[in-house]
């Protein structure tokens, strides 16, 4: 991918960059997205019910199916790809304000992103949370119970319903996490939206938070998004190829005042 002249001219000027990542950045790690042409929900619309908190709480069959899906989730064995590695490079170059991720796979941290850098607005699949008492347990520990025959393992402390520590449809985002994400969008001079359809709110609205506070917006996504018209640049090339090139264009430029 050759950067357009206009993009190549101002991209290296970015000093504080916030990145919003969606499922598209993890597809090259073997984790399918949800809404793309081969997405999980595109191929199996019924699978969307597994992401509804109301269905999960009311229907034991949904919970049983969810636990089987967790048992075989590709995120348990996936490895970071070149897109994740590029953002680590950006952080090491001193240009990264934050990575706000809609993903639950933990691949940013596995690639080397600092724990204080990554804001997981939809939670993590690597922990289990009791919906009654709030107890948190490592996912692999609970999955061992599923492998041993427990179809819907209850909380070991209070007997309540457990689920992955992720945000399902119908659940509110944690206020402190959302606040941190909004602050990161408002305090950057470049906002990169990578591999996200920008149709799920409030995450998608971070684009406007950034633009309205003076940041440039670059969208890297295979399919059109509702925010393309307000973007300063839109990149359609594969993320594992285009994101490293974008990062090299940024990180290769010296920070003002640096030797």
FIVOLO-377126 format. One line per 10 residues: their letters; for each residue x, y, z negated of N, C-alpha, C, O. Coordinates in steps of 0.2 Angstrom, whole numbers, plus 5000, padded with zeros to 4 digits. Example, Ala and Ser with C-alpha at 12.3 -4.5 7.8 and 13.67 -1.06 7.14 Angstrom:
# residues 2
AS	5066/4972/4961/5062/4978/4961/5066/4984/4961/5071/4983/4958 ~ 5064/4989/4965/5068/4995/4964/5064/5000/4961/5067/5006/4960 .
//
This chain:
# residues 259
XXXXXXXXXX	5004/4994/5000/5000/5000/5000/5004/5006/5000/5008/5007/4995 ~ 5004/5010/5005/5007/5017/5005/5002/5022/5002/4996/5023/5004 ~ 5005/5026/4997/5000/5031/4994/4999/5036/4999/5003/5039/5002 ~ 4992/5039/4999/4991/5045/5003/4995/5050/5001/4997/5051/4995 ~ 4997/5055/5005/5001/5060/5004/4999/5065/4998/5002/5067/4994 ~ 4992/5066/4998/4989/5070/4993/4990/5067/4986/4991/5070/4981 ~ 4989/5060/4986/4990/5057/4979/4997/5056/4977/4998/5057/4971 ~ 5001/5055/4982/5008/5054/4980/5011/5061/4978/5016/5061/4974 ~ 5008/5066/4980/5011/5073/4978/5009/5075/4971/5014/5078/4967 ~ 5003/5073/4968/5002/5075/4961/5002/5069/4956/5002/5071/4950 .
XXXXXXXXXX	5002/5063/4958/5002/5058/4954/5008/5058/4949/5007/5057/4943 ~ 5014/5059/4951/5020/5059/4946/5019/5065/4941/5023/5065/4936 ~ 5015/5070/4942/5014/5075/4937/5011/5073/4931/5011/5077/4926 ~ 5007/5067/4931/5003/5065/4925/5008/5064/4919/5013/5060/4920 ~ 5006/5066/4914/5010/5066/4908/5006/5062/4902/5009/5059/4898 ~ 5000/5062/4902/4996/5058/4897/4990/5055/4901/4985/5058/4903 ~ 4990/5048/4901/4986/5044/4906/4982/5039/4901/4985/5036/4897 ~ 4975/5040/4902/4971/5035/4899/4968/5030/4905/4966/5032/4910 ~ 4968/5024/4903/4966/5019/4908/4960/5015/4906/4960/5013/4900 ~ 4955/5015/4910/4949/5010/4908/4950/5004/4913/4950/5005/4919 .
XXXXXXXXXX	4950/4998/4909/4950/4992/4913/4944/4988/4913/4941/4988/4907 ~ 4942/4985/4918/4936/4980/4918/4938/4973/4921/4944/4972/4921 ~ 4934/4969/4922/4935/4962/4923/4939/4961/4929/4943/4956/4930 ~ 4939/4966/4934/4943/4965/4940/4951/4965/4939/4954/4962/4943 ~ 4953/4968/4934/4961/4967/4932/4963/4960/4930/4968/4958/4931 ~ 4958/4956/4928/4959/4949/4925/4958/4944/4930/4959/4938/4929 ~ 4955/4945/4936/4953/4940/4941/4959/4936/4943/4959/4930/4945 ~ 4965/4940/4944/4971/4937/4946/4974/4932/4941/4979/4929/4942 ~ 4971/4933/4935/4973/4928/4930/4969/4922/4929/4970/4918/4925 ~ 4964/4922/4934/4960/4916/4934/4953/4917/4930/4950/4912/4929 .
XXXXXXXXXX	4952/4923/4928/4946/4924/4924/4941/4928/4929/4942/4933/4931 ~ 4935/4924/4931/4931/4928/4936/4927/4934/4933/4926/4934/4927 ~ 4926/4938/4937/4922/4944/4935/4914/4942/4935/4912/4937/4936 ~ 4910/4947/4933/4903/4946/4932/4899/4948/4938/4894/4944/4940 ~ 4900/4954/4941/4895/4957/4946/4898/4956/4953/4895/4958/4958 ~ 4904/4954/4954/4907/4954/4961/4904/4949/4965/4899/4945/4963 ~ 4906/4948/4972/4903/4943/4976/4903/4936/4973/4898/4932/4975 ~ 4908/4934/4970/4909/4928/4967/4909/4928/4959/4911/4923/4956 ~ 4905/4933/4957/4905/4934/4950/4901/4929/4946/4897/4925/4949 ~ 4902/4928/4940/4898/4923/4936/4891/4924/4936/4887/4919/4937 .
XXXXXXXXXX	4889/4930/4935/4881/4932/4935/4879/4932/4942/4873/4930/4943 ~ 4883/4933/4947/4880/4933/4954/4879/4925/4956/4874/4924/4959 ~ 4883/4921/4954/4882/4914/4956/4877/4910/4951/4874/4905/4953 ~ 4877/4913/4945/4872/4909/4940/4869/4915/4936/4871/4916/4931 ~ 4863/4918/4939/4860/4923/4935/4858/4921/4928/4857/4925/4924 ~ 4856/4915/4927/4854/4912/4921/4860/4913/4915/4858/4914/4909 ~ 4866/4914/4918/4871/4914/4913/4871/4921/4909/4874/4922/4904 ~ 4868/4926/4912/4867/4932/4909/4864/4932/4902/4865/4936/4898 ~ 4859/4927/4902/4856/4926/4895/4861/4925/4890/4859/4926/4884 ~ 4866/4922/4891/4871/4921/4886/4874/4927/4883/4877/4927/4877 .
XXXXXXXXXX	4873/4933/4886/4876/4939/4884/4871/4943/4881/4872/4949/4879 ~ 4865/4941/4880/4859/4944/4876/4859/4943/4869/4858/4937/4867 ~ 4860/4947/4865/4860/4946/4858/4853/4943/4855/4852/4939/4851 ~ 4847/4946/4858/4841/4943/4856/4840/4936/4858/4837/4932/4854 ~ 4842/4934/4864/4841/4927/4866/4846/4923/4862/4844/4917/4860 ~ 4852/4925/4860/4857/4921/4856/4854/4920/4849/4855/4915/4847 ~ 4851/4925/4846/4848/4924/4840/4842/4920/4839/4841/4916/4834 ~ 4838/4920/4844/4831/4917/4844/4831/4910/4847/4827/4906/4846 ~ 4836/4908/4851/4836/4902/4855/4842/4898/4853/4848/4899/4856 ~ 4841/4892/4849/4847/4888/4848/4850/4885/4854/4856/4883/4854 .
XXXXXXXXXX	4846/4884/4859/4849/4881/4866/4854/4886/4869/4859/4884/4872 ~ 4852/4892/4868/4857/4897/4871/4863/4897/4867/4869/4898/4870 ~ 4863/4897/4861/4869/4896/4856/4873/4890/4858/4879/4890/4859 ~ 4870/4884/4859/4873/4878/4861/4877/4879/4867/4883/4877/4868 ~ 4874/4882/4872/4877/4883/4879/4882/4888/4878/4888/4887/4881 ~ 4882/4893/4874/4887/4898/4873/4893/4895/4870/4899/4896/4872 ~ 4892/4890/4865/4898/4887/4862/4902/4883/4867/4908/4882/4867 ~ 4898/4879/4871/4901/4875/4877/4905/4879/4881/4910/4878/4884 ~ 4902/4885/4883/4905/4890/4888/4912/4893/4885/4917/4893/4888 ~ 4912/4894/4878/4918/4896/4875/4923/4891/4875/4929/4893/4875 .
XXXXXXXXXX	4921/4885/4874/4926/4879/4873/4930/4879/4880/4936/4877/4880 ~ 4927/4881/4885/4930/4880/4892/4932/4887/4895/4933/4887/4901 ~ 4931/4892/4891/4932/4899/4894/4940/4899/4897/4944/4898/4893 ~ 4941/4901/4903/4947/4902/4906/4952/4907/4902/4958/4907/4902 ~ 4949/4912/4898/4952/4916/4894/4957/4913/4889/4961/4917/4886 ~ 4955/4907/4887/4959/4904/4882/4966/4902/4884/4971/4902/4880 ~ 4967/4901/4890/4973/4899/4893/4976/4904/4898/4982/4902/4901 ~ 4973/4909/4900/4975/4914/4905/4981/4917/4903/4982/4918/4897 ~ 4985/4919/4908/4991/4923/4907/4990/4930/4910/4987/4930/4915 ~ 4994/4935/4908/4993/4941/4911/4996/4941/4918/5000/4937/4919 .
XXXXXXXXXX	4994/4946/4922/4996/4946/4929/5000/4953/4930/5001/4957/4925 ~ 5002/4954/4936/5006/4960/4938/5002/4967/4936/5005/4972/4934 ~ 4995/4967/4936/4992/4973/4934/4993/4974/4927/4994/4980/4925 ~ 4992/4969/4922/4993/4970/4915/5000/4972/4914/5002/4977/4910 ~ 5005/4969/4917/5012/4971/4916/5014/4978/4918/5018/4982/4915 ~ 5010/4981/4923/5011/4988/4926/5009/4993/4920/5013/4998/4919 ~ 5004/4991/4917/5002/4996/4911/5007/4996/4905/5008/5001/4902 ~ 5010/4990/4904/5015/4990/4899/5021/4994/4901/5024/4998/4897 ~ 5023/4994/4908/5028/4998/4910/5026/5006/4910/5031/5010/4908 ~ 5020/5007/4911/5018/5014/4910/5018/5016/4903/5020/5022/4901 .
XXXXXXXXXX	5017/5012/4898/5017/5013/4891/5025/5015/4889/5026/5019/4885 ~ 5029/5010/4892/5036/5011/4890/5039/5017/4893/5044/5020/4890 ~ 5036/5020/4898/5039/5026/4901/5036/5032/4898/5038/5038/4899 ~ 5032/5031/4892/5030/5037/4888/5024/5041/4891/5023/5046/4889 ~ 5021/5038/4896/5015/5041/4900/5008/5039/4898/5003/5042/4900 ~ 5008/5034/4894/5001/5031/4893/4998/5033/4886/5001/5032/4881 ~ 4992/5036/4887/4989/5038/4881/4985/5033/4878/4985/5032/4872 ~ 4981/5029/4882/4978/5023/4879/4975/5018/4885/4975/5021/4890 ~ 4974/5012/4883/4971/5008/4888/4964/5006/4884/4964/5003/4879 ~ 4959/5008/4887/4952/5007/4885/4949/5001/4889/4948/5002/4895 .
XXXXXXXXXX	4948/4995/4886/4947/4990/4890/4940/4987/4889/4938/4987/4883 ~ 4936/4985/4894/4930/4982/4893/4930/4974/4893/4926/4971/4891 ~ 4937/4972/4894/4938/4965/4894/4939/4962/4886/4941/4966/4882 ~ 4937/4956/4886/4938/4953/4879/4943/4948/4879/4944/4944/4874 ~ 4947/4947/4884/4952/4942/4885/4959/4943/4881/4962/4938/4881 ~ 4960/4949/4879/4966/4950/4875/4973/4950/4880/4978/4949/4877 ~ 4972/4950/4886/4978/4950/4891/4982/4956/4891/4988/4955/4892 ~ 4979/4962/4889/4984/4968/4888/4989/4967/4883/4995/4968/4884 ~ 4986/4964/4877/4991/4963/4871/4996/4957/4873/5002/4958/4871 ~ 4993/4952/4876/4998/4947/4878/5003/4949/4883/5009/4946/4883 .
XXXXXXXXXX	5002/4954/4887/5007/4956/4892/5012/4961/4888/5018/4962/4891 ~ 5010/4963/4882/5015/4967/4879/5013/4974/4877/5016/4978/4874 ~ 5006/4976/4879/5004/4982/4877/5003/4983/4869/5001/4978/4866 ~ 5005/4989/4866/5005/4989/4859/4998/4989/4856/4993/4991/4859 ~ 4997/4986/4850/4991/4985/4847/4987/4992/4846/4981/4992/4846 ~ 4991/4997/4845/4988/5004/4844/4986/5007/4850/4983/5012/4850 ~ 4988/5004/4856/4987/5007/4863/4980/5005/4865/4977/5008/4869 ~ 4979/4998/4864/4973/4995/4867/4967/4996/4863/4966/4995/4857 ~ 4961/4999/4866/4955/5000/4863/4950/4995/4866/4948/4996/4872 ~ 4948/4990/4862/4943/4985/4865/4936/4987/4863/4934/4985/4858 .
XXXXXXXXXX	4933/4990/4868/4926/4993/4866/4921/4987/4866/4916/4988/4863 ~ 4922/4982/4869/4918/4976/4869/4920/4970/4865/4917/4965/4865 ~ 4925/4972/4861/4927/4966/4856/4932/4962/4859/4935/4963/4864 ~ 4933/4956/4855/4938/4951/4857/4935/4944/4857/4931/4942/4853 ~ 4936/4940/4862/4934/4933/4862/4938/4928/4858/4937/4922/4857 ~ 4944/4931/4855/4948/4927/4851/4947/4927/4843/4950/4924/4840 ~ 4941/4930/4842/4939/4929/4835/4931/4928/4835/4928/4929/4840 ~ 4929/4925/4830/4922/4923/4829/4919/4927/4823/4923/4928/4818 ~ 4913/4930/4823/4910/4934/4818/4904/4931/4816/4899/4929/4820 ~ 4903/4931/4809/4896/4929/4807/4891/4935/4807/4893/4940/4805 .
XXXXXXXXXX	4886/4934/4810/4881/4939/4811/4877/4941/4805/4873/4946/4804 ~ 4878/4937/4799/4875/4938/4793/4879/4942/4788/4877/4947/4785 ~ 4885/4939/4787/4890/4942/4782/4896/4945/4785/4899/4948/4781 ~ 4897/4945/4791/4902/4948/4794/4909/4945/4794/4914/4947/4796 ~ 4909/4939/4791/4916/4935/4791/4919/4934/4798/4915/4932/4802 ~ 4925/4935/4798/4929/4934/4804/4933/4928/4804/4937/4927/4799 ~ 4933/4924/4809/4937/4918/4809/4941/4917/4816/4938/4919/4821 ~ 4947/4915/4816/4950/4913/4823/4945/4909/4827/4943/4904/4825 ~ 4945/4911/4834/4940/4907/4838/4943/4900/4839/4938/4895/4838 ~ 4949/4898/4839/4951/4891/4840/4949/4887/4834/4948/4881/4835 .
XXXXXXXXXX	4949/4890/4828/4947/4886/4822/4940/4884/4823/4939/4878/4821 ~ 4936/4888/4825/4929/4887/4826/4928/4882/4831/4923/4877/4831 ~ 4931/4883/4837/4931/4878/4843/4933/4871/4841/4930/4866/4844 ~ 4937/4870/4836/4939/4863/4834/4933/4860/4831/4932/4854/4832 ~ 4928/4864/4827/4922/4861/4825/4918/4859/4830/4914/4854/4830 ~ 4917/4863/4836/4913/4861/4841/4916/4855/4845/4912/4850/4846 ~ 4922/4854/4845/4925/4848/4848/4924/4842/4844/4923/4837/4847 ~ 4923/4843/4837/4921/4838/4833/4914/4836/4832/4912/4832/4829 ~ 4910/4840/4836/4903/4838/4837/4898/4843/4834/4892/4842/4835 ~ 4900/4849/4831/4895/4854/4829/4893/4858/4835/4897/4861/4838 .
XXXXXXXXXX	4887/4857/4837/4885/4861/4843/4884/4868/4842/4884/4872/4847 ~ 4882/4870/4836/4881/4877/4834/4883/4878/4827/4880/4879/4822 ~ 4890/4879/4826/4893/4879/4820/4891/4885/4816/4892/4891/4818 ~ 4888/4884/4810/4886/4890/4805/4892/4893/4802/4898/4890/4801 ~ 4891/4898/4799/4897/4902/4795/4898/4897/4789/4894/4895/4785 ~ 4905/4896/4788/4907/4892/4782/4906/4895/4775/4906/4892/4770 ~ 4905/4902/4775/4903/4906/4769/4896/4906/4767/4894/4905/4762 ~ 4892/4908/4772/4885/4909/4770/4880/4905/4774/4874/4905/4773 ~ 4882/4901/4779/4878/4897/4783/4874/4901/4789/4870/4898/4792 ~ 4876/4907/4790/4873/4912/4795/4875/4910/4802/4880/4906/4803 .
XXXXXXXXXX	4872/4913/4807/4874/4912/4814/4880/4915/4816/4882/4921/4814 ~ 4885/4912/4819/4891/4914/4822/4891/4915/4829/4888/4912/4833 ~ 4895/4920/4831/4896/4921/4839/4903/4924/4840/4906/4926/4835 ~ 4905/4924/4846/4912/4928/4847/4911/4935/4845/4906/4938/4845 ~ 4917/4938/4843/4917/4945/4840/4917/4949/4846/4921/4954/4847 ~ 4912/4949/4850/4911/4953/4856/4904/4956/4856/4900/4955/4852 ~ 4904/4962/4860/4898/4965/4860/4893/4962/4866/4895/4962/4872 ~ 4887/4960/4864/4882/4957/4868/4877/4963/4870/4877/4968/4867 ~ 4874/4961/4876/4868/4966/4878/4863/4966/4872/4861/4961/4869 ~ 4862/4972/4870/4857/4973/4864/4861/4975/4858/4858/4977/4853 .
XXXXXXXXXX	4867/4974/4858/4871/4976/4852/4875/4983/4853/4877/4985/4859 ~ 4875/4987/4848/4878/4994/4848/4886/4993/4848/4888/4988/4844 ~ 4889/4997/4851/4896/4997/4851/4898/5000/4844/4894/5004/4841 ~ 4904/4998/4841/4906/5000/4835/4908/5008/4835/4911/5010/4840 ~ 4905/5012/4831/4905/5019/4832/4913/5022/4832/4915/5026/4836 ~ 4917/5019/4828/4924/5021/4827/4928/5019/4834/4932/5023/4836 ~ 4926/5013/4837/4929/5011/4843/4927/5016/4849/4931/5018/4852 ~ 4921/5017/4849/4918/5022/4854/4921/5029/4853/4923/5032/4858 ~ 4922/5031/4847/4924/5038/4846/4932/5038/4848/4934/5043/4851 ~ 4936/5033/4847/4943/5033/4849/4943/5033/4857/4947/5036/4860 .
XXXXXXXXXX	4938/5029/4860/4938/5029/4868/4937/5036/4871/4940/5038/4875 ~ 4932/5039/4868/4930/5046/4870/4936/5051/4869/4937/5055/4873 ~ 4939/5050/4863/4944/5055/4862/4950/5053/4867/4953/5058/4869 ~ 4951/5047/4869/4957/5046/4873/4955/5048/4880/4959/5051/4884 ~ 4949/5048/4882/4947/5051/4889/4947/5058/4889/4949/5061/4894 ~ 4946/5062/4883/4946/5069/4883/4953/5072/4883/4954/5077/4885 ~ 4958/5068/4880/4964/5070/4879/4969/5068/4884/4975/5069/4883 ~ 4967/5066/4890/4972/5064/4895/4972/5069/4901/4967/5073/4902 ~ 4977/5069/4905/4977/5073/4911/4976/5069/4918/4975/5071/4923 ~ 4976/5062/4917/4974/5057/4922/4970/5052/4919/4973/5048/4914 .
XXXXXXXXXX	4965/5050/4922/4961/5044/4920/4960/5039/4926/4958/5041/4931 ~ 4963/5033/4924/4963/5028/4929/4957/5023/4927/4957/5020/4922 ~ 4953/5022/4932/4947/5017/4931/4949/5011/4935/4949/5011/4942 ~ 4951/5005/4932/4954/5000/4936/4950/4993/4935/4948/4991/4930 ~ 4947/4991/4941/4944/4984/4941/4937/4984/4937/4935/4979/4934 ~ 4934/4990/4937/4927/4990/4934/4922/4993/4939/4923/4998/4943 ~ 4916/4990/4939/4910/4993/4943/4908/4999/4941/4904/5003/4945 ~ 4909/5002/4935/4907/5008/4932/4899/5009/4932/4897/5014/4933 ~ 4896/5003/4930/4889/5003/4930/4887/5002/4923/4881/5002/4921 ~ 4891/5000/4918/4889/4998/4911/4891/5004/4907/4897/5007/4907 .
XXXXXXXXXX	4886/5007/4903/4887/5013/4899/4887/5010/4892/4884/5006/4890 ~ 4891/5014/4887/4894/5020/4888/4901/5020/4892/4904/5026/4893 ~ 4904/5014/4893/4911/5014/4896/4911/5018/4902/4916/5022/4903 ~ 4907/5018/4907/4907/5021/4913/4907/5029/4912/4910/5032/4916 ~ 4904/5031/4907/4903/5038/4906/4910/5041/4904/4910/5047/4904 ~ 4915/5037/4902/4921/5040/4900/4924/5043/4906/4928/5048/4905 ~ 4923/5041/4912/4925/5045/4918/4923/5052/4918/4928/5057/4919 ~ 4917/5054/4917/4915/5061/4916/4918/5064/4910/4919/5070/4911 ~ 4919/5061/4905/4922/5064/4899/4929/5067/4901/4931/5072/4899 ~ 4932/5062/4905/4939/5064/4907/4939/5070/4912/4942/5075/4911 .
XXXXXXXXXX	4935/5070/4917/4934/5075/4922/4932/5081/4919/4935/5087/4921 ~ 4927/5081/4915/4925/5087/4912/4930/5091/4907/4929/5097/4906 ~ 4935/5087/4905/4940/5090/4901/4946/5091/4905/4952/5092/4902 ~ 4946/5091/4911/4951/5094/4916/4956/5088/4918/4961/5090/4922 ~ 4954/5082/4917/4958/5076/4920/4957/5075/4927/4951/5076/4930 ~ 4962/5072/4931/4960/5070/4937/4958/5062/4937/4960/5059/4932 ~ 4954/5060/4941/4951/5053/4941/4953/5049/4947/4952/5051/4953 ~ 4956/5043/4946/4958/5039/4951/4954/5032/4950/4955/5029/4944 ~ 4951/5030/4955/4947/5023/4954/4950/5018/4958/4951/5019/4964 ~ 4952/5012/4955/4955/5007/4958/4950/5001/4958/4950/4998/4953 .
XXXXXXXXXX	4947/5000/4963/4941/4994/4963/4940/4992/4970/4940/4996/4975 ~ 4938/4986/4971/4937/4983/4977/4931/4985/4980/4930/4986/4986 ~ 4926/4986/4976/4919/4988/4978/4918/4996/4976/4921/4998/4972 ~ 4913/4999/4980/4911/5006/4978/4908/5006/4971/4905/5001/4969 ~ 4909/5012/4968/4906/5013/4961/4902/5020/4961/4903/5024/4966 ~ 4898/5021/4957/4894/5027/4956/4898/5033/4955/4896/5039/4956 ~ 4905/5032/4953/4909/5038/4952/4914/5040/4957/4918/5044/4956 ~ 4913/5036/4963/4918/5037/4968/4917/5045/4971/4922/5048/4972 ~ 4911/5047/4971/4911/5054/4974/4914/5060/4969/4916/5065/4972 ~ 4915/5058/4963/4919/5063/4959/4926/5062/4958/4930/5065/4954 .
XXXXXXXXXX	4928/5056/4961/4935/5054/4960/4940/5058/4964/4938/5060/4970 ~ 4946/5060/4962/4951/5063/4966/4954/5058/4971/4957/5060/4976 ~ 4954/5052/4969/4956/5047/4974/4953/5040/4972/4952/5038/4967 ~ 4952/5036/4978/4949/5029/4977/4954/5024/4981/4955/5025/4986 ~ 4956/5019/4977/4960/5014/4980/4956/5008/4980/4954/5005/4975 ~ 4956/5004/4986/4953/4998/4987/4957/4992/4987/4955/4986/4987 ~ 4964/4993/4988/4968/4987/4988/4968/4983/4982/4966/4985/4977 ~ 4970/4977/4982/4970/4972/4977/4974/4975/4971/4979/4978/4972 ~ 4971/4974/4965/4974/4978/4959/4981/4976/4957/4985/4980/4955 ~ 4983/4969/4958/4989/4967/4956/4995/4970/4961/5001/4969/4960 .
XXXXXXXXXX	4993/4972/4967/4997/4975/4971/4997/4983/4971/5003/4986/4970 ~ 4991/4986/4970/4991/4993/4970/4993/4996/4963/4996/5002/4963 ~ 4991/4993/4958/4992/4996/4951/5000/4997/4950/5002/5002/4948 ~ 5004/4991/4951/5011/4992/4950/5014/4998/4955/5018/5001/4952 ~ 5011/4999/4961/5014/5004/4965/5012/5011/4962/5016/5016/4962 ~ 5006/5012/4960/5004/5018/4957/5008/5020/4950/5010/5025/4949 ~ 5009/5014/4946/5013/5015/4940/5020/5017/4942/5023/5022/4939 ~ 5023/5014/4947/5030/5016/4949/5030/5023/4951/5035/5027/4950 ~ 5025/5026/4955/5025/5033/4957/5025/5037/4951/5027/5043/4951 ~ 5021/5035/4946/5021/5039/4940/5027/5039/4935/5030/5044/4934 .
XXXXXXXXX	5029/5033/4934/5034/5031/4929/5041/5033/4932/5046/5034/4928 ~ 5041/5033/4938/5048/5035/4941/5050/5042/4941/5055/5044/4942 ~ 5045/5046/4940/5046/5054/4939/5048/5055/4932/5045/5053/4927 ~ 5053/5060/4931/5055/5061/4924/5050/5066/4921/5047/5070/4924 ~ 5049/5065/4914/5045/5069/4910/5049/5076/4910/5055/5076/4908 ~ 5045/5081/4910/5048/5088/4910/5052/5088/4903/5050/5087/4898 ~ 5058/5091/4904/5062/5092/4898/5067/5086/4896/5071/5086/4892 ~ 5065/5080/4900/5069/5074/4898/5075/5074/4903/5075/5077/4908 ~ 5081/5071/4900/5087/5071/4904/5087/5065/4909/5091/5064/4912 .
//
